Amino acid sequence: LKRQNKELRSDMEKLNYMAFRDGLTGLYNRRYVVGDLLEDIRGFQQGEQTCNVMILADIDDFKKVNDTYGHEAGDRALVCIAHILEGHCRKHKVVRWGGEEFLIILFDVTRDEAFGISEGIRKEVEQFPFFYNNVQFKCSLTLGLHTYREQDGIEESINCADKALYRGKRSGKNCSIWFENN
């Protein structure tokens, strides 16, 4: 009975991991956002000068990477970028939002700190040499930032970060840009 309980507990942990993690990158997946993100946000009490920030990041011209180097090269780029994001966000959360998009949730940061983290990620990805089949290629990210406000909710905050992201795409890509209400 003890052994069966241990196996059952282990199986439940594996299922839970699979339910909330992306199979390729190991990052949280969209189910995490629906299930646990609000709870995590509420667990961080911001000070007078700090806030929680949503960042939506998209790999620029990712279709070109897949078309030029193949989908395995694209998968390798996704995994490498996921590691870069996690390296910059150890006390925060990183979610593979879908395809080549990532959602980053920064907890209890100032706006300047959030922008600094975003720019650090952007610059590291821009400078990182990706290799596949002895061929080197580069990638870049465009990142849209929005300050989370409880009255707006998660969905609206992500939507605002998405609007900022696409404004950055229209402005030339490879940038970090805040959402503006206009």
Phi, psi and omega in degrees: 000320178298315180297317180296320177297318179297316178296318179298316178299317179297316179297320179296319178297318178296316179296318178298317178300312182295326182290327186247008181235145176284134184294327182279309189264340185080359178286166171301154177248183183299331179299328177299317182299316180292320187273306194242348186299314181302320178298317179295319179298316180294337179286346180254115177270116180282149174275189181296326185258359186244165182206175171258139185234135174262131175236128173253123183244139180227135177287125181291135175051041183295328178302323179296323177298310180297317182291324183277315188251346179103162184291330177294322176295319177298318177298319179297319178297317178301316181294316179297316179295322176302319179294320177298314179301313179297324179298326180273346190233042184301323180262012181240193181235139177236132184236134169280108188284328178155145179052242180253023179253143179230141173252129179242129178246115179261127182258135170054056180235159170277165176299321179295318177297317180299314180295322178297318177296315180301313180293324176298317177298310183303313182294320180294317178297317181301324183268350186284126177274117177270137180236137172208127182050049178061019176245135178258140174216166181240158174226163173219164181236146166248134184233129176253130183247143175211136177284124179288132173233129184304322182294336178277330182083169184293313184301314180292323178297318178293320178300319178293318176299322179295319177298318177297317179304311183288334171294321176296321178298316180292336182270007176120357176070179177052055180208165171249132185216136179278148172291137175234141181280067175203000000 
